[in-house]
Structure formats: C-alpha cells, structure tokens
Amino acid sequence: MLAEIQYYSRLALGIRQVTRTPLPPDPESFIRRQFVERERRFLEVAERVVFANPAHPSHVMFRIAGCALGDLARHVEQDGLVTTLTTLRGEGVYLSHDEWRGTTPIVRAGREISFGANGFRNPFVKGWSESQSSGSTGRPMTTAHSTEARVHTNAHQFLRFREFGLSDRAWITLRPILPATTGLNSALRGRVVGTPVDRWFSVGSTLADYGHYRAATWAMVTLGNLAGARAPYPTFLPPDDFGPVAAHIARRRREGRASVVQGILSPLVRVAAAAIEQGHDITGTVFLCGGEALTPGKREVFERAGCLASPSYALSEVGHVGLGCPEMTGNCVHLLEDAVAAITHRRRAPYADEVEVDSLHFTSLLPYAANFFINVEMDDEGTIEPVTCNCVFSRIGFTRRIRHIAAFGKLTPQGMNFHGTELVPVLEEVLPARFGGRPGDYQLVECEAPNKQTELRLHISPRVGLTDPERVRDAFVEHMRPRRGGALATRLWLHSNGVRAVISEPHATPTGKVHAVRLLRASSSPGRTRVGHEA
C-alpha cells in the first residue's frame, strides 16, 4: 500500500511537469539534430554509464572482447555505428532477452557475468512514470520514463500527426485506465502536440472490482487538467461491445469532422468491424495501431470500413522504435534512428530448433533512455532494409525501415507479452501434473480468429483423455493471471474470450513432420508456422 501511494505521488508530480513542458519550437529540426548527433551521444552515454562502471555487465563484455572506450570511438568514427554494433555482436557484446530478464545467466568466454535487478537501468534518469515486468521467471525489471523522454516521444507523434494531416481531426484514444499508463499518457499528450483528445474510451473495468483504479485515473486526469492538459475522462465501454466507439466516430463525421483513433490493434479492428455490422459510416477514419502485427486480415477489415490503418512499433523497455508513414503499406515502419539503433543477427529461434530468424537487436541512443542497452534482443524478428519515400521521416534521414515484424520467443496477443520462459513450464509441467499427459500434449497457438481478433488457442492432445477442455483453459488462466504483474486489461482479457481450449492432434511443422510442440505461433505469412522443440 505504501509503495503504491509513493508511486502515485511521483506520478502526480510528473503529470504536472510533463503537461507544462512544451514541445521544442521546431520539432522537425529537433529530431533531425538528435539524428545527426546520435553517434556522439551514444559514445558519451556509453562512457558515463558503461565504461565508468567496471561492474556494469556491458563493461565486462567489452573487457572480455578486448574493446576499450577508445577502440569503440575509433570503430564508430571509421565504420559507422551500425557496422560497429554488428561487429560487437560477433564479439559477444549483446544481451539475449532471457539474459536481460534474468532467466538465463550471462556467460561470455566461459565467465558468468552477474548483475542486479536493475543492472541496465540508466542511473542518470529519474522517471516519474514507472512500469515493472513480472518477476515470475526472473528478476522484476523496472522501467522509468522521464519528462525528457516523454517530450521526445511527443515530438515524434507531432511529426506523425502532421504527416498524416490529422491536426484538425477528432482524436480518439482506445486504451486502458490505470494501473496501465498508456491511456493516461495518450489523453494528456493531446494539448501538447496541438490536438486535444476528443474522447477516451476504455475497456475492461468494473466499478465493483476496480473502483480504486477508476478513482486514481480520475484524480490523475484532474491534476493534468489543472495544469492545462484539457484531457477527457475515460468513457467505459459495455462488455465486449465496441459499437459506442464506432457510433461516436460516425457522429463526428456527420458533424463534418473526421477522426483519428489510436490504440492496440485488435480492439481497433473490433471498432471497424462494429461499424460494418451496425451500419455506422466511419469512412476516412485513420487508425494508428500498435501492440501487434498489422496482418493482411486485420488490414482488410479497416479497408472494408473505408479506413486507413498505420502501424507503430514500440517496446516498453526500449522506447519507440518505429512509425509508419502514409506511403507505407503492410507491417512495416520507419526506424527512428535518432532514438534507437537496430541490427539483425541470424539465429535459431527458441522453442523452434528447425527455424532460423533475423533477430532484431536494439541499442539505446538517448541520454534520457530509461535503460541503456547495447545490442539487446527482445525476441522479435524483422527485416531491416533501405527505404525511400517522400515523407518527413525520410527527409530527416530515417531511410531504413523494419518490415515483417513478428515475435519468435513470446506470444503477443492484444499487445500483451507472454514469454516462452513462463509459458513452457505451465505447458510441460503444471498442466500434465494436474490433468495427465506428458510434455508436448499441450500446445499454445497464437492465431487470428474468424473475426480477425488475435487470440490464444490451447490445444490438448486426445491421448490425455479429457472430455472438457475448458477445465484446462481455466487452470491455465488461473495460473497465468498472477504472473501478469497485476495488469488489469490482461486479467480481464484472459478471463473473457482471449484464450480458447480445443482437443486436437499435435500440429505439424511446415516440413510435414509432426512434433510434440511446446510453444507454437500461427504466422501471418503463408505457409509458415512457428513451432517448438520435439518431445
């Protein structure tokens, strides 16, 4: 209780500060300057955070690799940052996602490198908004977000809105209330970027069960408005009903004002689908989507409703990684190279010994980044390639894009992460112990339902002998629920229609070989399936 009071006290002070901090006078010049100076800033932060601290894990990796600060600076000057990072990855200066989360020890050249709970947190950043990962399978990791980082993100968003011509539109946000801060941040950001939020819709909250979070959200919005935010209070949707959002967009359209809607992808698809089913005209609406891959099936729903969908790519531990522009189609974004550097490394995917992926590695560039990483994996894959288009991001110098973004070591339904290291013990130990069977008899599939929603499907082998798969589903949900760090939306999503259970034979790999699968992903790419280890 005391910790929660302290957290919300910091949050209140931060809201006041960030609401009163304006954008840079010329956001485009500000971002361009950050991009031009990124190599110098990277070296400065590396010197302060890594090389000045012999106990820092990355310092130890550099020492094992035989690379001092002067060597690093020389390589960056001669070869450029991206080439240098690629070389460092080959020399062992990197972090797998499980290493960073503490579920796997960091071992380089036969030496185990230890680190504390927040060993990669930037010590020079004091954040007012904090998020903590679940510690169910490793150390709980805290990510602090400073005012400077929020202003930088707001500058990116300002450019995105300007590029899409959204400044005169009604801005609608579809995000959860506290304890998740995404909805609050979105609502408070509007006036700062010049487009106050018209309406904030939220799902998954009942007064009886989560009244204290409603009260906390109301209090934080009030504080922001006293500081000039002009933010709306959340409007709560009926269970499993996104029709009110579609109706509001259609009403604004009849009034002569088009809308832009921002949120997690799958709920936004529900809005477009509700408009089609209920006859609401939302033609011309722009949906800015995050949290999931914008698959062809999901994009088709937006197009049938006469709307445009554009993706973004962000990681809470790393920050904003990429934004789409009006000229981009498909699941791809401009890499925001003023804030983060990215390379790929070909490797075998965990839980899928026969599958190789181009694993994305990220490096922090901003001095106010919450965590300072050098070549950290987040268990996402993608293709990085040059791109030329006539948009503000290309003009600034963001001429590389990431396309075909997908997770390979985790499942990401509805913008929530379920890591293989926490799923596999449930599938291989907990469920067999309770219901019978053996490892491989329980498979978890992330797939697109007929309504284009992303869901998890729990497959149970017939040899287990069960006749009621819902018993297994309920056990899985109850076991995973406390491991989600208390996230309100996740708990409710798990309990509603987010997880389905079926009795079925083991799935086959693309080569036709039947595996006893531990973790499986149904990819949006034709003919491609993510599979796990053989039993």
C-alpha positions as a printed Julia matrix, in Angstrom:
535×3 Matrix{Float64}:
   0.0     0.0     0.0
   2.78    2.43    0.94
   4.66    1.67   -2.29
   1.5     2.35   -4.31
   0.95    5.68   -2.53
   4.55    6.68   -3.23
   4.21    5.67   -6.88
   1.05    7.7    -7.45
   2.61   10.66   -5.67
   5.52   10.58   -8.14
   3.06   10.1   -10.98
   1.09   13.18   -9.91
   4.23   15.34   -9.79
   5.34   14.0   -13.17
   1.98   14.68  -14.79
   2.15   18.29  -13.7
   5.69   18.61  -15.05
   5.17   16.92  -18.42
   1.88   18.75  -19.04
   3.6    22.09  -18.59
   6.63   21.18  -20.71
   6.04   22.29  -24.32
   7.36   20.7   -27.46
  10.59   22.07  -28.93
   9.82   25.17  -31.07
  10.66   23.25  -34.26
  10.09   19.51  -33.64
  11.42   18.5   -37.06
  14.72   20.36  -36.55
  14.93   18.96  -33.02
  14.6    15.35  -34.21
  16.97   15.94  -37.13
  19.61   17.33  -34.75
  19.22   14.31  -32.48
  19.74   12.06  -35.51
  22.84   13.9   -36.73
  24.41   13.78  -33.26
  23.46   10.22  -32.4
  26.92    8.67  -32.67
  28.46   11.31  -30.43
  25.66   10.95  -27.9
  25.96    7.17  -27.93
  29.65    7.36  -27.07
  29.03    9.92  -24.33
  26.35    7.81  -22.67
  28.41    4.64  -23.06
  31.31    6.36  -21.33
  29.17    7.58  -18.4
  27.01    4.51  -17.91
  29.19    1.58  -19.02
  32.88    2.37  -19.11
  32.84    4.43  -15.89
  31.34    1.46  -14.03
  33.56   -1.66  -14.02
  30.69   -3.69  -12.52
  28.31   -2.92  -15.38
  27.61   -6.15  -17.34
  28.33   -4.45  -20.67
  31.64   -3.16  -19.29
  32.6    -6.76  -18.53
  31.54   -7.84  -22.04
  33.67   -5.09  -23.6
  36.62   -6.14  -21.46
  36.25   -9.79  -22.49
  36.0    -8.67  -26.13
  39.2    -6.59  -25.72
  37.48   -3.33  -26.63
  38.19   -0.17  -24.6
  36.36    3.14  -24.92
  38.98    4.5   -27.32
  38.64    1.41  -29.5
  34.88    1.83  -29.56
  35.13    5.5   -30.54
  37.6     4.72  -33.3
  35.4     1.97  -34.76
  32.34    4.22  -34.72
  34.24    7.02  -36.46
  35.75    4.73  -39.1
  32.96    2.23  -39.73
  29.8     3.92  -38.51
  27.54    2.93  -35.67
  25.58    0.12  -37.35
  28.69   -1.69  -38.61
  30.34   -1.3   -35.21
  27.32   -2.78  -33.44
  27.3    -5.72  -35.85
  30.99   -6.35  -35.09
  30.37   -6.09  -31.35
  27.58   -8.66  -31.61
  30.04  -11.09  -33.11
  32.48  -10.4   -30.27
  29.92  -11.21  -27.59
  28.7    -7.71  -26.69
  24.95   -8.31  -26.71
  22.11   -9.5   -24.49
  19.54  -12.13  -25.24
  16.09  -11.33  -23.9
  16.28  -14.13  -21.35
  19.69  -12.9   -20.18
  18.34   -9.42  -19.62
  15.26  -10.74  -17.82
  17.46  -12.86  -15.57
  16.01  -16.2   -16.63
  19.31  -17.28  -18.2
  22.79  -16.42  -16.87
  25.04  -14.21  -18.98
  28.08  -16.29  -19.93
  30.85  -14.98  -22.19
  34.14  -16.82  -22.82
  33.26  -19.25  -20.04
  32.72  -16.5   -17.49
  29.36  -15.82  -15.85
  28.53  -12.12  -15.59
  26.28  -11.17  -12.69
  24.07   -8.1   -12.37
  21.4    -6.72  -10.06
  17.67   -6.3   -10.52
  18.06   -3.06  -12.48
  21.53   -3.62  -13.86
  20.75   -1.98  -17.21
  18.73    0.92  -15.92
  20.18    4.31  -16.82
  21.33    5.7   -13.45
  21.15    9.29  -14.7
  17.41    9.11  -15.46
  14.85    9.92  -12.79
  11.48    8.81  -14.05
   8.08    9.81  -12.77
   6.24    7.04  -14.59
   7.41    3.52  -13.87
   6.43    0.09  -15.11
   7.65   -3.22  -13.75
   7.78   -6.53  -15.54
   6.55   -9.66  -13.88
   9.19  -11.42  -11.81
   7.56  -14.79  -12.28
  10.52  -16.34  -14.03
  13.34  -13.96  -13.23
  14.14  -10.55  -11.78
  11.37   -7.95  -11.84
  12.63   -5.15  -14.09
  11.62   -1.53  -13.56
  11.47    0.92  -16.46
  11.41    4.62  -15.55
  10.13    7.23  -18.01
  11.37   10.79  -17.62
   9.85   14.07  -18.77
  12.62   14.44  -21.38
  11.75   11.02  -22.84
   8.06   11.92  -22.98
   8.82   15.19  -24.76
  10.94   13.31  -27.3
   8.08   10.86  -27.93
   5.65   13.75  -28.24
   7.88   15.3   -30.91
   7.73   12.05  -32.91
   3.97   11.96  -32.53
   3.64   15.6   -33.61
   5.51   14.82  -36.84
   3.39   11.74  -37.42
   0.14   13.68  -36.98
   1.37   16.45  -39.26
   2.45   13.98  -41.94
  -0.95   12.29  -41.97
  -2.75   15.66  -41.87
  -4.52   14.86  -38.6
  -4.29   18.15  -36.75
  -7.93   19.12  -37.42
  -9.39   15.7   -36.71
 -11.16   14.42  -33.61
  -8.55   12.42  -31.71
 -10.0     9.32  -30.06
  -7.91    7.03  -27.87
  -8.92    3.46  -27.03
  -6.71    2.41  -24.15
  -6.95    1.01  -20.6
  -7.08    3.05  -17.41
  -4.58    2.77  -14.56
  -2.58    0.83  -13.49
  -1.54    0.81  -17.18
  -0.32    4.31  -18.03
  -0.73    4.22  -21.84
  -4.25    5.62  -21.79
  -3.37    8.38  -19.33
  -0.26    9.36  -21.31
  -2.25    9.48  -24.54
  -5.02   11.61  -23.04
  -2.6    14.09  -21.5
  -0.44   14.36  -24.63
  -3.14   15.88  -26.84
  -2.82   19.57  -26.0
   0.98   19.37  -26.02
   1.07   18.1   -29.62
  -1.65   20.53  -30.69
  -4.58   18.11  -30.97
  -6.51   17.71  -27.7
  -8.1    14.29  -27.26
 -11.81   14.34  -28.1
 -12.78   11.12  -26.31
 -11.01    8.42  -24.28
 -12.71    5.03  -24.45
 -11.62    2.2   -22.17
 -12.5    -1.48  -21.84
 -12.18   -3.95  -19.02
 -13.09   -2.07  -15.87
 -15.95   -2.54  -13.43
 -16.68   -0.2   -10.58
 -17.13   -3.05   -8.12
 -13.82   -4.76   -8.81
 -11.58   -1.9    -9.93
 -13.13    1.21   -8.45
  -9.82    2.27   -6.86
  -8.15    2.34  -10.3
 -11.03    4.36  -11.68
 -10.62    6.82   -8.81
  -6.85    7.03   -9.33
  -7.34    7.62  -13.06
  -9.93   10.32  -12.41
  -7.58   12.02   -9.94
  -4.62   11.99  -12.36
  -6.7    13.39  -15.22
  -7.95   16.14  -12.9
  -4.39   17.04  -11.94
  -3.4    17.15  -15.6
  -6.34   19.38  -16.45
  -5.47   21.76  -13.61
  -2.08   22.06  -15.33
  -3.79   22.8   -18.66
  -3.99   19.37  -20.33
  -7.66   19.6   -21.43
  -7.84   15.8   -21.26
 -11.11   13.86  -21.24
 -12.1    11.43  -18.52
 -12.44    7.82  -19.73
 -15.73    6.53  -21.09
 -16.16    2.85  -20.18
 -17.47    0.5   -22.84
 -20.06   -2.22  -22.18
 -18.58   -5.75  -22.05
 -17.47   -6.97  -25.47
 -19.12   -4.02  -27.24
 -17.13   -1.59  -29.39
 -20.19   -0.16  -31.08
 -20.16    3.06  -29.0
 -16.74    3.94  -30.41
 -17.93    3.4   -33.98
 -21.09    5.4   -33.27
 -19.06    8.32  -31.89
 -16.78    8.34  -34.96
 -19.83    8.3   -37.26
 -21.43   11.14  -35.28
 -18.3    13.27  -35.62
 -18.25   12.5   -39.35
 -21.86   13.7   -39.75
 -20.79   16.9   -37.99
 -18.13   17.37  -40.68
 -15.13   16.27  -38.66
 -13.12   13.14  -39.49
 -11.47   11.14  -36.71
  -8.15    9.54  -35.87
  -8.21    6.61  -33.46
  -5.17    5.36  -31.57
  -4.72    2.17  -29.56
  -3.86   -1.53  -29.56
  -4.55   -3.16  -32.92
  -7.08   -5.9   -32.08
  -9.55   -3.61  -30.23
  -9.29   -1.12  -33.1
 -10.22   -3.91  -35.52
 -13.29   -4.51  -33.35
 -14.27   -0.86  -33.8
 -14.06   -1.12  -37.61
 -15.94   -4.43  -37.54
 -18.67   -2.92  -35.32
 -19.08   -0.05  -37.79
 -19.59   -2.53  -40.64
 -22.01   -4.72  -38.67
 -24.05   -1.85  -37.21
 -24.09    0.34  -40.32
 -22.04    3.27  -38.96
 -20.31    5.31  -41.66
 -16.72    5.86  -40.5
 -15.23    6.32  -43.96
 -11.97    8.25  -43.96
 -11.02    7.43  -40.36
  -7.31    6.91  -39.7
  -6.41    4.17  -37.22
  -2.94    4.41  -35.65
  -2.24    0.9   -34.4
   0.3    -0.58  -32.02
   0.98   -3.64  -29.91
   0.53   -6.28  -32.62
   1.46   -7.02  -36.21
  -0.84   -5.4   -38.77
  -1.68   -8.58  -40.67
  -3.4    -8.63  -44.09
  -6.57   -9.95  -42.45
  -6.74   -7.1   -39.96
  -5.91   -4.51  -42.62
  -8.74   -5.87  -44.8
 -11.29   -5.12  -42.06
 -10.18   -1.49  -41.93
 -10.31   -1.2   -45.7
 -13.85   -2.65  -45.85
 -14.89    0.09  -43.42
 -13.31    2.7   -45.73
 -10.48    3.46  -43.3
  -6.69    3.69  -43.31
  -4.55    1.81  -40.77
  -0.92    2.64  -40.0
   1.31    0.68  -37.59
   3.8     1.72  -34.95
   6.44   -0.33  -33.15
   7.36    0.31  -29.53
   8.91   -1.69  -26.7
   8.35   -0.53  -23.14
  11.94   -1.34  -22.16
  13.5     0.31  -25.24
  11.02    3.03  -26.2
   9.54    3.97  -29.55
  11.32    2.08  -32.32
   9.39    2.84  -35.5
   6.44    4.67  -37.03
   4.62    4.12  -40.29
   4.09    6.89  -42.83
   1.27    7.43  -45.37
   3.31    5.83  -48.16
   3.98    2.57  -46.32
   1.74   -0.44  -46.71
   1.96   -3.68  -44.83
   3.54   -4.42  -41.48
   6.49   -2.02  -41.7
   7.73    1.19  -40.06
  10.45    3.8   -40.39
  13.23    3.05  -37.89
  13.52    6.06  -35.55
  17.29    6.23  -35.72
  17.61    9.32  -33.57
  16.46    7.3   -30.56
  17.5     3.71  -31.22
  19.95    1.82  -33.4
  19.0    -1.61  -34.72
  20.76   -4.53  -36.38
  19.73   -8.11  -37.12
  21.53  -11.35  -36.33
  20.65  -14.68  -37.9
  19.98  -17.28  -35.22
  17.85  -20.24  -34.33
  14.63  -19.37  -32.59
  13.96  -20.69  -29.1
  11.3   -23.42  -28.95
  11.81  -23.9   -32.69
  15.06  -25.72  -33.38
  14.4   -26.02  -37.1
  13.53  -22.35  -37.62
  16.05  -19.54  -38.12
  15.11  -15.89  -37.69
  16.66  -12.46  -38.22
  16.63  -11.44  -34.59
  16.36   -7.69  -34.01
  18.97   -6.18  -31.65
  18.46   -2.69  -30.22
  20.88   -0.11  -28.84
  19.89    2.94  -26.8
  21.0     6.32  -28.14
  19.25    8.93  -26.0
  20.85   10.17  -22.77
  17.42   10.04  -21.13
  16.57    6.5   -22.25
  15.17    4.56  -19.3
  17.53    1.63  -19.92
  20.9     1.75  -21.64
  21.23   -1.31  -23.84
  23.85   -2.33  -26.37
  22.58   -4.99  -28.77
  19.67   -6.25  -26.67
  17.26   -8.8   -28.12
  13.55   -8.54  -27.42
  12.66  -11.84  -29.13
  11.34  -10.0   -32.18
  12.38  -10.63  -35.76
  12.22   -8.43  -38.82
  13.94   -7.3   -41.99
  15.86   -4.03  -41.95
  16.28   -2.5   -45.39
  16.64    0.87  -47.14
  13.51    2.82  -47.94
  12.92    5.96  -49.95
   9.67    7.86  -49.69
   8.51   11.45  -49.68
   7.7    11.87  -46.0
   9.05   13.82  -43.04
  10.85   10.78  -41.63
  12.79   10.24  -44.86
  13.63   13.94  -45.04
  15.06   13.81  -41.53
  17.25   10.85  -42.5
  15.26    7.83  -41.32
  15.89    5.97  -44.56
  15.81    2.47  -43.13
  12.66    0.56  -42.35
  11.76   -2.6   -40.45
   9.22   -4.83  -42.14
   7.68   -8.23  -41.38
   7.97   -7.6   -37.63
   6.98  -10.63  -35.57
   7.76  -12.15  -32.18
   9.52  -15.51  -32.04
  10.2   -16.22  -28.35
   6.94  -14.87  -26.98
   3.28  -14.52  -27.86
   1.84  -11.01  -28.18
  -1.97  -11.15  -28.32
  -3.78   -7.85  -27.88
  -0.45   -6.09  -27.21
   0.39   -8.24  -24.17
   3.56  -10.31  -23.89
   3.64  -13.94  -22.81
   7.24  -15.15  -22.77
   8.24  -18.68  -23.61
  10.18  -18.99  -20.38
   6.97  -18.56  -18.39
   4.68  -20.49  -20.74
   6.75  -23.63  -21.22
   6.74  -24.7   -17.53
   2.95  -24.35  -17.48
   2.54  -26.41  -20.65
   5.12  -29.05  -19.77
   4.84  -29.34  -16.0
   1.77  -27.72  -14.44
  -0.91  -28.95  -16.83
   0.44  -32.54  -17.22
   0.74  -32.84  -13.44
  -2.87  -31.77  -12.97
  -4.63  -33.37  -15.92
  -2.28  -36.1   -17.1
  -0.3   -36.49  -20.28
   3.28  -35.53  -20.93
   5.32  -32.64  -22.38
   4.08  -31.92  -25.87
   0.47  -32.85  -25.15
  -0.39  -29.19  -24.53
   0.24  -26.66  -27.3
  -0.35  -22.92  -27.26
  -1.12  -21.23  -30.58
  -1.36  -17.52  -31.3
  -3.72  -17.15  -34.22
  -6.2   -14.9   -35.91
  -9.83  -15.79  -35.19
 -12.53  -15.55  -37.9
 -13.4   -12.06  -36.6
  -9.72  -11.07  -37.18
  -9.05  -10.84  -33.44
  -5.77  -12.21  -32.11
  -6.38  -14.99  -29.63
  -4.51  -17.79  -27.88
  -5.73  -21.31  -28.63
  -4.79  -24.05  -26.16
  -4.62  -27.42  -27.93
  -4.86  -30.62  -25.87
  -3.86  -33.99  -27.31
  -6.66  -36.59  -27.41
  -4.35  -39.08  -25.69
  -4.71  -37.07  -22.47
  -8.26  -38.45  -22.31
 -10.08  -35.22  -21.4
 -13.64  -34.52  -22.47
 -13.89  -30.97  -21.06
 -11.11  -28.76  -22.48
 -12.47  -25.73  -20.63
 -11.18  -27.2   -17.36
  -7.66  -26.96  -18.76
  -8.31  -23.45  -20.03
  -9.48  -22.31  -16.6
  -6.42  -23.83  -14.94
  -4.13  -22.14  -17.45
  -5.82  -18.76  -16.93
  -5.68  -19.03  -13.14
  -2.01  -19.98  -13.24
  -1.03  -17.17  -15.6
  -3.19  -14.43  -14.05
  -0.98  -13.55  -11.04
   2.11  -13.65  -13.26
   1.0   -10.69  -15.35
   2.18   -8.04  -12.9
  -1.34   -7.05  -11.86
  -2.23   -5.7   -15.31
  -5.97   -5.08  -15.28
  -6.57   -5.44  -19.01
  -4.59   -8.68  -19.17
  -6.5   -10.32  -16.33
  -9.84   -9.48  -17.9
  -8.71  -10.47  -21.38
  -7.53  -13.85  -20.11
 -10.85  -14.43  -18.38
 -13.01  -13.41  -21.34
 -12.54  -14.78  -24.86
  -8.78  -14.33  -25.14
  -7.94  -18.0   -24.51
  -9.84  -20.88  -26.09
  -9.22  -24.58  -25.49
  -9.72  -27.4   -28.0
  -8.89  -31.11  -28.15
  -6.8   -31.8   -31.25
  -3.95  -33.84  -32.64
  -0.4   -32.37  -32.39
   0.36  -29.8   -35.07
   2.75  -30.5   -37.89
   5.7   -28.36  -38.95
   5.92  -26.76  -42.43
   8.06  -29.76  -43.48
   5.21  -32.12  -42.61
   6.96  -33.63  -39.59
   4.71  -33.96  -36.56
   6.22  -32.53  -33.4
   5.15  -32.58  -29.8
   5.04  -28.82  -29.68
   5.72  -26.75  -26.58
   5.05  -23.3   -27.97
   3.6   -22.58  -31.37
   2.75  -19.47  -33.38
   0.5   -19.35  -36.4
   2.28  -16.8   -38.59
   0.53  -14.36  -40.9
   2.99  -15.34  -43.63
   1.54  -18.03  -45.9
   2.94  -21.5   -45.28
   4.93  -20.52  -42.23
   4.39  -21.74  -38.69
   6.4   -21.2   -35.53
   6.93  -24.45  -33.66
   8.7   -25.6   -30.53
  11.04  -28.41  -29.52
  10.32  -32.03  -30.2
   9.37  -34.05  -27.16
